[in-house]
Amino acid sequence: MSYTEITMTTNDVNNFSVSELKYVRESIENMNKFHQVEILRLLHHRKTVMLNENKYGVHVNLSELDKEVIDCLKNYIDYVNNQESTLNEYEKQKETFKNIYFSKDNKDNTK
């Protein structure tokens, strides 16, 4: 069975795969509030982006965004993922050092 990706064409310039838009949507939904607010700031500064707000939140129709805006969102998502990955590595390293150098069993008892 072959798998064909559906492409959404919103105008003559923009072609987005469904999986690409789904990735952007799910990534943003899974971010914490701080990063979601930063993404709203990015979108708010663009005149072509229409933000719809109601009591449940702010909604954006991703299929209506320009390729430049989608690329900007993907860059921010990559930035956040890289930062979280780096922080997780540092936390693991910190925990390893803590266990090696600061555990009670490893203290030097000779005087």
RAKA-V441719 format. One record per pair of residues at least 4 apart in sequence whose ideal C-beta (glycine too) atoms are under 6 Angstrom apart, sorted by sequence separation. I is the first residue (numbers start at 1). GAP is how many residues later the second one is. D is the distance in Angstrom with one decimal. If there is no record, write none. Layout:
I_GAP_D + I_GAP_D
//
This chain:
10_4_4.8 + 16_4_5.2 + 18_4_6.0 + 31_4_3.9 + 40_4_5.8 + 65_4_4.2 + 97_4_5.7 + 98_4_5.1 + 99_4_5.6 + 16_5_5.2 + 31_5_5.4 + 53_5_4.8 + 65_5_5.4 + 9_6_5.4 + 43_6_4.6 + 51_7_5.5 + 52_7_4.5 + 7_8_5.1 + 8_8_5.1 + 7_10_5.5 + 28_11_5.8 + 5_12_4.8 + 6_12_4.7 + 46_23_5.9 + 21_41_4.9 + 35_45_5.5 + 24_49_5.4 + 27_50_4.6 + 10_53_5.3 + 14_53_5.1 + 10_54_5.9 + 8_55_5.2
//
